[in-house]
Amino acid sequence: MTRSASKPAGAPQDTPAMAAAMMAVNPAGAKMWLDMVNEAVRFASERLRSDLETQKAMLACKGPTEMVEVQSAFFRKAVEQYTEESVRLFEIMQGAATEMAKDVKSGHSRGYDDVPL
């Protein structure tokens, strides 16, 4: 007997069942999780491409001075990319926290004079 995982109503067809369940419970948290995974994959593939380019440049070096220049440029670029990535991930988390806070707020506010003593 096979079991099929049912998805909550409103979940896109290509969404995995677990992600769809998370979206039903906490849409902002699930979106943050998916955005962070997508961003991490994008960043990793970009870094791998950069690593391969650096290896090609190192193999083409004609002397130690040229090798040091290539390595220095590689490390400088890596630090910039990791810094930019940490900012992107922080912005994703901050956006999700803002969305979650909107859901928590009620439309009712109380004044100081309506609190029973």
C-alpha positions as CSV (number, residue, x, y, z in Angstrom):
1,M,0.0,0.0,0.0
2,T,1.5,3.3,-1.0
3,R,1.0,6.5,0.9
4,S,1.0,9.8,-0.8
5,A,1.9,12.9,1.0
6,S,-0.9,15.4,0.9
7,K,-0.1,19.1,0.7
8,P,-2.0,21.8,2.4
9,A,-4.4,23.9,0.2
10,G,-2.7,26.8,-1.5
11,A,0.8,25.2,-1.7
12,P,2.4,25.3,-5.2
13,Q,2.5,22.0,-7.0
14,D,6.3,21.8,-7.1
15,T,6.6,22.4,-3.3
16,P,7.9,19.4,-1.3
17,A,5.4,18.1,1.2
18,M,7.5,19.1,4.3
19,A,8.0,22.6,3.0
20,A,4.2,22.9,2.2
21,A,3.4,21.8,5.8
22,M,5.8,24.4,7.2
23,M,4.2,27.1,5.0
24,A,0.8,26.2,6.4
25,V,2.0,26.6,10.0
26,N,4.3,29.6,9.6
27,P,4.4,31.0,6.0
28,A,7.0,33.7,6.8
29,G,9.4,31.2,8.5
30,A,9.1,28.7,5.7
31,K,9.7,31.4,3.1
32,M,12.8,32.5,5.0
33,W,14.1,28.9,5.1
34,L,13.6,28.4,1.4
35,D,15.1,31.8,0.6
36,M,18.2,31.0,2.7
37,V,18.6,27.6,1.1
38,N,18.4,29.2,-2.4
39,E,20.8,31.9,-1.5
40,A,23.3,29.4,0.0
41,V,23.2,27.3,-3.2
42,R,23.7,30.4,-5.3
43,F,26.6,31.5,-3.2
44,A,28.3,28.1,-3.2
45,S,28.1,27.7,-6.9
46,E,29.5,31.3,-7.4
47,R,32.4,30.5,-5.0
48,L,33.2,27.2,-6.8
49,R,33.3,29.0,-10.1
50,S,35.6,31.6,-8.6
51,D,37.8,28.9,-7.2
52,L,38.1,27.2,-10.6
53,E,39.0,30.5,-12.2
54,T,41.7,31.0,-9.6
55,Q,43.1,27.6,-10.2
56,K,43.4,28.2,-13.9
57,A,45.1,31.5,-13.2
58,M,47.6,29.9,-10.8
59,L,48.4,27.2,-13.4
60,A,49.2,29.9,-15.9
61,C,51.6,31.8,-13.5
62,K,55.2,32.1,-14.8
63,G,56.8,32.9,-11.4
64,P,56.3,33.2,-7.7
65,T,55.5,36.9,-7.8
66,E,52.7,36.3,-10.2
67,M,51.4,33.5,-8.0
68,V,51.3,35.7,-4.9
69,E,49.4,38.4,-6.9
70,V,46.8,35.8,-8.0
71,Q,46.5,34.4,-4.4
72,S,46.2,37.9,-2.9
73,A,43.4,38.8,-5.4
74,F,41.7,35.5,-4.7
75,F,41.7,36.1,-0.9
76,R,40.6,39.7,-1.3
77,K,37.7,38.7,-3.5
78,A,36.7,35.9,-1.2
79,V,36.5,38.2,1.9
80,E,34.3,40.6,-0.1
81,Q,32.0,37.8,-1.3
82,Y,31.6,36.3,2.2
83,T,30.9,39.7,3.7
84,E,28.3,40.5,1.0
85,E,26.8,37.0,1.6
86,S,26.5,37.5,5.3
87,V,24.7,40.8,4.7
88,R,22.3,39.1,2.2
89,L,21.5,36.3,4.7
90,F,20.9,38.9,7.5
91,E,18.5,40.8,5.2
92,I,16.6,37.6,4.5
93,M,16.3,36.9,8.2
94,Q,15.4,40.5,9.1
95,G,12.6,40.5,6.4
96,A,11.2,37.2,7.8
97,A,11.3,38.6,11.4
98,T,9.4,41.7,10.2
99,E,6.8,39.6,8.5
100,M,6.4,37.4,11.6
101,A,6.0,40.5,13.8
102,K,3.2,41.8,11.6
103,D,1.3,38.5,12.2
104,V,1.7,38.8,16.0
105,K,0.5,42.3,16.3
106,S,-3.2,42.8,17.1
107,G,-5.3,45.5,15.7
108,H,-6.4,46.5,19.2
109,S,-4.4,49.0,21.4
110,R,-5.1,50.0,24.9
111,G,-4.9,53.3,26.5
112,Y,-3.6,54.0,30.0
113,D,-7.0,55.0,31.3
114,D,-8.8,51.7,30.4
115,V,-6.7,49.4,32.6
116,P,-8.7,48.2,35.6
117,L,-7.1,48.6,39.0
